[in-house]
Amino acid sequence: MTTKDDGATQIRAYPDGPILVRGDFQLLDEHGDPVPAPRGTIALCRCGRTAIPPFCDGTHTLPRHTAAS
């Protein structure tokens, strides 16, 4: 199936990964203020481990270390 890129917003959640947002959108913070989006496609963090919130930095792909008991 092919889709026409008409600028419509597309949101896709990836298993164990980020939420990708493409198209015409405005990203707002918890106060309703605009958050600058660096490009027309952004990846939003879902794991909470990113160093650049709210954007994904790929940290979710790193192994989690736990203390041995």
MODELLER restraints for C-alpha pairs under 7 A, 6 or more apart:
rsr = mdl.restraints
at = mdl.atoms
rsr.add(forms.Gaussian(group=physical.xy_distance, feature=features.Distance(at['CA:7:A'], at['CA:23:A']), mean=4.75, stdev=0.5))
rsr.add(forms.Gaussian(group=physical.xy_distance, feature=features.Distance(at['CA:7:A'], at['CA:24:A']), mean=5.50, stdev=0.5))
rsr.add(forms.Gaussian(group=physical.xy_distance, feature=features.Distance(at['CA:8:A'], at['CA:23:A']), mean=5.34, stdev=0.5))
rsr.add(forms.Gaussian(group=physical.xy_distance, feature=features.Distance(at['CA:8:A'], at['CA:24:A']), mean=5.81, stdev=0.5))
rsr.add(forms.Gaussian(group=physical.xy_distance, feature=features.Distance(at['CA:9:A'], at['CA:22:A']), mean=5.55, stdev=0.5))
rsr.add(forms.Gaussian(group=physical.xy_distance, feature=features.Distance(at['CA:9:A'], at['CA:23:A']), mean=4.39, stdev=0.5))
rsr.add(forms.Gaussian(group=physical.xy_distance, feature=features.Distance(at['CA:9:A'], at['CA:24:A']), mean=5.26, stdev=0.5))
rsr.add(forms.Gaussian(group=physical.xy_distance, feature=features.Distance(at['CA:9:A'], at['CA:25:A']), mean=6.19, stdev=0.5))
rsr.add(forms.Gaussian(group=physical.xy_distance, feature=features.Distance(at['CA:10:A'], at['CA:21:A']), mean=5.72, stdev=0.5))
rsr.add(forms.Gaussian(group=physical.xy_distance, feature=features.Distance(at['CA:10:A'], at['CA:22:A']), mean=5.09, stdev=0.5))
rsr.add(forms.Gaussian(group=physical.xy_distance, feature=features.Distance(at['CA:10:A'], at['CA:23:A']), mean=6.28, stdev=0.5))
rsr.add(forms.Gaussian(group=physical.xy_distance, feature=features.Distance(at['CA:11:A'], at['CA:19:A']), mean=6.84, stdev=0.5))
rsr.add(forms.Gaussian(group=physical.xy_distance, feature=features.Distance(at['CA:11:A'], at['CA:20:A']), mean=5.69, stdev=0.5))
rsr.add(forms.Gaussian(group=physical.xy_distance, feature=features.Distance(at['CA:11:A'], at['CA:21:A']), mean=4.63, stdev=0.5))
rsr.add(forms.Gaussian(group=physical.xy_distance, feature=features.Distance(at['CA:11:A'], at['CA:22:A']), mean=6.55, stdev=0.5))
rsr.add(forms.Gaussian(group=physical.xy_distance, feature=features.Distance(at['CA:12:A'], at['CA:19:A']), mean=5.58, stdev=0.5))
rsr.add(forms.Gaussian(group=physical.xy_distance, feature=features.Distance(at['CA:12:A'], at['CA:20:A']), mean=5.20, stdev=0.5))
rsr.add(forms.Gaussian(group=physical.xy_distance, feature=features.Distance(at['CA:12:A'], at['CA:21:A']), mean=6.66, stdev=0.5))
rsr.add(forms.Gaussian(group=physical.xy_distance, feature=features.Distance(at['CA:13:A'], at['CA:19:A']), mean=4.29, stdev=0.5))
rsr.add(forms.Gaussian(group=physical.xy_distance, feature=features.Distance(at['CA:13:A'], at['CA:20:A']), mean=6.32, stdev=0.5))
rsr.add(forms.Gaussian(group=physical.xy_distance, feature=features.Distance(at['CA:17:A'], at['CA:46:A']), mean=6.89, stdev=0.5))
rsr.add(forms.Gaussian(group=physical.xy_distance, feature=features.Distance(at['CA:17:A'], at['CA:60:A']), mean=6.58, stdev=0.5))
rsr.add(forms.Gaussian(group=physical.xy_distance, feature=features.Distance(at['CA:18:A'], at['CA:43:A']), mean=5.67, stdev=0.5))
rsr.add(forms.Gaussian(group=physical.xy_distance, feature=features.Distance(at['CA:18:A'], at['CA:44:A']), mean=5.39, stdev=0.5))
rsr.add(forms.Gaussian(group=physical.xy_distance, feature=features.Distance(at['CA:18:A'], at['CA:45:A']), mean=5.04, stdev=0.5))
rsr.add(forms.Gaussian(group=physical.xy_distance, feature=features.Distance(at['CA:18:A'], at['CA:46:A']), mean=5.60, stdev=0.5))
rsr.add(forms.Gaussian(group=physical.xy_distance, feature=features.Distance(at['CA:18:A'], at['CA:56:A']), mean=6.32, stdev=0.5))
rsr.add(forms.Gaussian(group=physical.xy_distance, feature=features.Distance(at['CA:19:A'], at['CA:43:A']), mean=5.50, stdev=0.5))
rsr.add(forms.Gaussian(group=physical.xy_distance, feature=features.Distance(at['CA:19:A'], at['CA:44:A']), mean=5.05, stdev=0.5))
rsr.add(forms.Gaussian(group=physical.xy_distance, feature=features.Distance(at['CA:19:A'], at['CA:45:A']), mean=6.72, stdev=0.5))
rsr.add(forms.Gaussian(group=physical.xy_distance, feature=features.Distance(at['CA:20:A'], at['CA:41:A']), mean=6.95, stdev=0.5))
rsr.add(forms.Gaussian(group=physical.xy_distance, feature=features.Distance(at['CA:20:A'], at['CA:42:A']), mean=5.73, stdev=0.5))
rsr.add(forms.Gaussian(group=physical.xy_distance, feature=features.Distance(at['CA:20:A'], at['CA:43:A']), mean=4.50, stdev=0.5))
rsr.add(forms.Gaussian(group=physical.xy_distance, feature=features.Distance(at['CA:20:A'], at['CA:44:A']), mean=6.35, stdev=0.5))
rsr.add(forms.Gaussian(group=physical.xy_distance, feature=features.Distance(at['CA:21:A'], at['CA:41:A']), mean=5.59, stdev=0.5))
rsr.add(forms.Gaussian(group=physical.xy_distance, feature=features.Distance(at['CA:21:A'], at['CA:42:A']), mean=5.35, stdev=0.5))
rsr.add(forms.Gaussian(group=physical.xy_distance, feature=features.Distance(at['CA:21:A'], at['CA:43:A']), mean=6.39, stdev=0.5))
rsr.add(forms.Gaussian(group=physical.xy_distance, feature=features.Distance(at['CA:22:A'], at['CA:40:A']), mean=5.96, stdev=0.5))
rsr.add(forms.Gaussian(group=physical.xy_distance, feature=features.Distance(at['CA:22:A'], at['CA:41:A']), mean=4.40, stdev=0.5))
rsr.add(forms.Gaussian(group=physical.xy_distance, feature=features.Distance(at['CA:22:A'], at['CA:42:A']), mean=6.67, stdev=0.5))
rsr.add(forms.Gaussian(group=physical.xy_distance, feature=features.Distance(at['CA:23:A'], at['CA:40:A']), mean=5.96, stdev=0.5))
rsr.add(forms.Gaussian(group=physical.xy_distance, feature=features.Distance(at['CA:23:A'], at['CA:41:A']), mean=6.73, stdev=0.5))
rsr.add(forms.Gaussian(group=physical.xy_distance, feature=features.Distance(at['CA:26:A'], at['CA:34:A']), mean=6.93, stdev=0.5))
rsr.add(forms.Gaussian(group=physical.xy_distance, feature=features.Distance(at['CA:27:A'], at['CA:34:A']), mean=5.80, stdev=0.5))
rsr.add(forms.Gaussian(group=physical.xy_distance, feature=features.Distance(at['CA:27:A'], at['CA:35:A']), mean=5.43, stdev=0.5))
rsr.add(forms.Gaussian(group=physical.xy_distance, feature=features.Distance(at['CA:28:A'], at['CA:34:A']), mean=4.43, stdev=0.5))
rsr.add(forms.Gaussian(group=physical.xy_distance, feature=features.Distance(at['CA:28:A'], at['CA:35:A']), mean=5.39, stdev=0.5))
rsr.add(forms.Gaussian(group=physical.xy_distance, feature=features.Distance(at['CA:29:A'], at['CA:35:A']), mean=6.24, stdev=0.5))
rsr.add(forms.Gaussian(group=physical.xy_distance, feature=features.Distance(at['CA:43:A'], at['CA:55:A']), mean=5.67, stdev=0.5))
rsr.add(forms.Gaussian(group=physical.xy_distance, feature=features.Distance(at['CA:43:A'], at['CA:56:A']), mean=5.40, stdev=0.5))
rsr.add(forms.Gaussian(group=physical.xy_distance, feature=features.Distance(at['CA:44:A'], at['CA:54:A']), mean=5.68, stdev=0.5))
rsr.add(forms.Gaussian(group=physical.xy_distance, feature=features.Distance(at['CA:44:A'], at['CA:55:A']), mean=4.42, stdev=0.5))
rsr.add(forms.Gaussian(group=physical.xy_distance, feature=features.Distance(at['CA:44:A'], at['CA:56:A']), mean=5.12, stdev=0.5))
rsr.add(forms.Gaussian(group=physical.xy_distance, feature=features.Distance(at['CA:45:A'], at['CA:53:A']), mean=6.96, stdev=0.5))
rsr.add(forms.Gaussian(group=physical.xy_distance, feature=features.Distance(at['CA:45:A'], at['CA:54:A']), mean=5.84, stdev=0.5))
rsr.add(forms.Gaussian(group=physical.xy_distance, feature=features.Distance(at['CA:45:A'], at['CA:55:A']), mean=5.26, stdev=0.5))
rsr.add(forms.Gaussian(group=physical.xy_distance, feature=features.Distance(at['CA:45:A'], at['CA:56:A']), mean=4.24, stdev=0.5))
rsr.add(forms.Gaussian(group=physical.xy_distance, feature=features.Distance(at['CA:47:A'], at['CA:60:A']), mean=6.39, stdev=0.5))
rsr.add(forms.Gaussian(group=physical.xy_distance, feature=features.Distance(at['CA:49:A'], at['CA:59:A']), mean=6.23, stdev=0.5))
rsr.add(forms.Gaussian(group=physical.xy_distance, feature=features.Distance(at['CA:49:A'], at['CA:60:A']), mean=6.92, stdev=0.5))
rsr.add(forms.Gaussian(group=physical.xy_distance, feature=features.Distance(at['CA:50:A'], at['CA:56:A']), mean=5.81, stdev=0.5))
rsr.add(forms.Gaussian(group=physical.xy_distance, feature=features.Distance(at['CA:50:A'], at['CA:57:A']), mean=5.57, stdev=0.5))
rsr.add(forms.Gaussian(group=physical.xy_distance, feature=features.Distance(at['CA:50:A'], at['CA:59:A']), mean=5.83, stdev=0.5))
rsr.add(forms.Gaussian(group=physical.xy_distance, feature=features.Distance(at['CA:51:A'], at['CA:57:A']), mean=6.85, stdev=0.5))
